Amino acid sequence: MPLNDAAILVRQLGPADRDAYFQLRLRGLKAHPEWFGQSYEEALARGAAQHDAMLQGSQAVEGGFLLGAYISVDTPLIGVVGLARNQRDRERHKAAVIGMYVAPEAAGRGVGRALLNELLARAARVDGLRQIQLMVDSSNEAARRLYESLGFRKYGCEVEGLNVGGVFHDTDLMARFM
C-alpha cells in the first residue's frame, strides 16, 4: 500500500546513522550488485568509515549529503540516497544521485519518491547547481519509470557499463535540469 510523502520521514543522515546506513547499503549491494558501482566485497574492505565525510554534513550546503527514509521516528532505516557534487571547477554545475536503495520490505510504498523529492528540493537550494545526473541499470524498469516521473531524461547508454561476476550490464545515463 503506497504511503504519501508526508507519511515517510526523510532526513539528512549524520554520524550517528553510520552503522544503520552501512548495513542497509550492504543489503543493497548483496541483493542487487548490478545496481551499484561498488561491490559488496569492496564495501566490506573499505568499511563504514568510507562514508564518514558525507555523514559529517559539512558538505550539504555545497551539494554533498546522504538522506535516509523512515516510516516514523523510532523505526529502522528503510531507504537511502545521496547527492555528490562534481568538484572540478568546470563541472561544479552538476551533481550525481548516488547510492539509491529502498529495502525490499518498503518497496512500492513511495519511499523512493519521497527520498528523491527531498533530494531535489535540497539540490534546488544549492548555489550554482544546474543539473542532476544519475546512472541506472538498463533493465531496472521500476527505477527508470520513477526517475522519468520526476523529470529525469535518458541522454545515453553505457554499453556493458558494469561487470558483475563476468556478466555485463548496460547502464542508462539520465539527467534532470534544475
C-alpha positions in Angstrom: 0.0 0.0 0.0 1.6 3.4 -1.0 2.3 5.9 1.7 2.2 9.6 0.9 5.3 11.6 1.1 4.1 13.2 4.4 3.8 9.7 6.0 7.5 9.0 5.2 10.1 10.7 7.3 13.1 11.7 5.2 16.1 13.4 6.9 19.7 14.1 6.3 21.8 11.3 7.8 24.6 12.2 10.3 27.5 10.4 12.1 25.1 8.6 14.5 23.4 7.0 11.5 26.7 5.5 10.2 26.1 1.8 11.1 22.4 1.7 10.0 23.4 3.4 6.7 26.2 1.0 6.1 24.1 -2.1 7.0 21.3 -1.0 4.6 23.9 -0.3 1.9 25.4 -3.7 2.3 22.0 -5.3 2.0 21.5 -3.5 -1.3 25.0 -4.4 -2.6 24.4 -8.0 -1.9 20.9 -8.3 -3.2 21.4 -6.2 -6.3 25.0 -6.0 -7.3 24.1 -4.8 -10.8 22.6 -1.6 -9.4 25.8 -0.3 -7.8 29.3 0.6 -9.0 30.8 -0.6 -5.7 30.8 -4.3 -5.0 29.8 -5.9 -1.7 33.4 -7.1 -1.1 34.8 -3.6 -1.8 32.4 -2.1 0.6 33.3 -4.6 3.3 37.0 -4.0 2.7 36.6 -0.2 3.0 34.3 -0.4 5.9 31.7 2.0 7.2 34.3 4.8 7.6 34.3 5.4 3.9 31.0 7.4 4.3 32.2 9.5 7.3 32.9 12.6 5.3 29.4 12.8 3.8 27.8 11.8 7.1 29.5 14.8 8.8 27.1 17.1 6.9 29.7 19.8 6.3 29.3 19.4 2.5 25.5 19.6 2.5 25.2 23.3 1.6 27.6 22.7 -1.3 25.6 19.7 -2.6 27.0 16.6 -0.9 24.7 14.8 1.5 23.1 11.5 2.4 19.4 11.2 3.1 17.6 8.4 4.9 13.9 7.4 4.9 11.9 6.0 7.9 8.3 5.1 8.4 8.4 7.1 11.7 11.0 8.4 14.1 11.5 5.2 16.0 11.6 2.8 13.1 14.6 1.3 11.2 16.1 3.0 8.2 14.3 1.7 5.1 15.8 3.8 2.2 18.8 5.9 1.3 20.0 8.2 -1.4 22.9 10.7 -1.7 23.9 13.6 -3.8 27.5 14.2 -4.7 28.5 17.4 -6.4 31.3 17.4 -9.0 34.4 19.1 -7.6 36.2 20.2 -10.7 35.6 23.9 -11.5 34.2 23.4 -14.9 31.7 20.7 -13.7 30.5 22.2 -10.4 27.1 22.9 -12.0 26.5 19.2 -12.0 25.9 16.7 -9.2 25.1 12.9 -9.2 22.4 10.9 -7.4 24.3 8.1 -5.6 23.5 5.0 -3.6 19.8 5.0 -4.2 18.3 2.0 -2.4 15.0 1.1 -0.8 14.7 -2.1 1.4 12.5 -4.8 -0.2 10.0 -4.6 2.7 9.4 -1.0 1.9 9.4 -1.2 -2.0 6.4 0.1 -3.8 5.3 2.3 -0.9 6.5 5.7 -2.2 9.8 5.6 -0.2 12.0 6.1 -3.3 9.8 9.0 -4.5 9.9 10.7 -1.0 13.7 10.4 -1.0 14.1 11.8 -4.4 11.6 14.6 -3.8 13.7 15.7 -0.8 16.9 15.3 -2.7 15.6 17.5 -5.5 14.3 20.1 -3.0 17.6 20.4 -1.3 19.5 20.4 -4.6 17.4 23.3 -5.8 18.8 25.4 -2.9 22.5 24.6 -3.8 24.0 27.7 -5.3 25.2 27.2 -8.9 23.8 23.7 -9.3 22.0 23.3 -12.6 22.0 19.6 -13.4 21.4 16.4 -11.5 22.7 13.2 -13.2 22.3 9.5 -12.4 23.1 6.1 -13.7 20.6 3.2 -13.6 20.8 -0.4 -14.7 19.1 -0.5 -18.1 16.9 -3.5 -17.1 15.6 -1.7 -13.9 12.3 -0.6 -15.3 10.8 0.4 -12.0 13.6 2.8 -11.1 13.7 4.2 -14.6 10.0 5.0 -14.5 10.4 6.7 -11.1 13.2 8.8 -12.4 11.3 9.8 -15.5 8.2 10.7 -13.5 10.4 13.2 -11.6 11.8 14.9 -14.7 14.9 12.8 -15.4 15.5 12.1 -19.1 17.8 9.5 -20.7 20.7 11.0 -22.6 22.7 7.9 -23.3 23.6 4.3 -22.5 26.9 3.0 -21.4 27.0 -0.5 -23.1 28.5 -3.0 -20.7 28.8 -0.3 -18.0 29.2 -2.7 -15.2 30.8 -6.2 -15.0 29.2 -8.2 -12.2 31.0 -11.5 -11.9 31.6 -11.8 -15.6 28.0 -10.7 -16.5 27.9 -7.3 -18.2 25.1 -4.8 -17.6 24.2 -1.8 -19.7 23.7 1.5 -17.8 21.3 4.2 -18.7 22.6 7.8 -18.2 19.9 10.2 -17.1 19.8 13.9 -16.2 17.4 16.5 -14.9 17.9 20.2 -15.3 17.1 22.4 -12.4 
